[in-house]
Amino acid sequence: MPETTNIITVDVEDWYHSSLDLFKDSPVQHGAKPEPSVVDNTIQTLDLLSETDNRATFFVLATVAEHYPDIVKEILNKGHEVATHGYCHKLIYNMRPEEFEDDLKISLEHLNRAGCDHILGYRAPYWSITKRSLWALGILRKLGFKYDSSIFPIRRGLYGIPNAPTHPHKVSEGLWEFPPATIRFLGINLPIAGGGYLRLMPYKLISRAISKSISKYVRVFYFHPYELDPTDVHLKHKVKSVGTVAYWLQQKLGRGSNPDKLKRLLSEFKFTSIKETLSSLETH
Ligand SMILES: [Zn+2]
């Protein structure tokens, strides 16, 4: 295994899934059909990964697999890993354990139907495996998952366990945790892994953090296919939150330059999937 490994992961969903917590007036029903733009944006993502010669892990929201199975097949055909992002995109700590287990099983059924036979990994919506929902790890293990990538080692209102390990580790026999990348600054973990953090942070800071070599350090990054399309911030439902400062910060600010930033990141550094990294970790 090389001294440092960079992992790129892609959460395949519509833009508003990442911002649902903004909306008190619930614009989209959980489990609704995703917009067709998710397919075009995922094709763009696949093209970018081919151009930059990187392999990724795609955490696919199962409603995408349900309504657009061909795009899931295409992800597999291009040699990437497909893992699950669940079905309903609900906060785990607001679900009962049985509800979470059903959500996972439904997601696996849709992904299996789309051609994914053996799913190894899971990522929770909004990183919502927190101290309140650690029971979810037992259910993942029970269903045969080999890894989770849902525990953000930072403090944030909606998610995070600030003192959680910042590198891949076993949470129980047979189940690994792959936390998103952070840097240590003034005694706290700062997120650099992707989404809004990557969008709002200067590229130089990110590249300097990645270049800083830490022995056997594994960094997990993430983005969403819609981040490659600055125009994909529409919503057919009228909601109060569109136009607010929170919406502007979470979705609009820096969105125009984000595709170039992602392209630069994927060109300047080598990335791989969680599956490949896991097999290296398990043989060392
Ligand atoms: Zn999500």
Residues whose N, C-alpha, C, O or C-beta is under 5 A from the ligand:
A	BS01	ZN	D11 E13 H17 P125 Y126
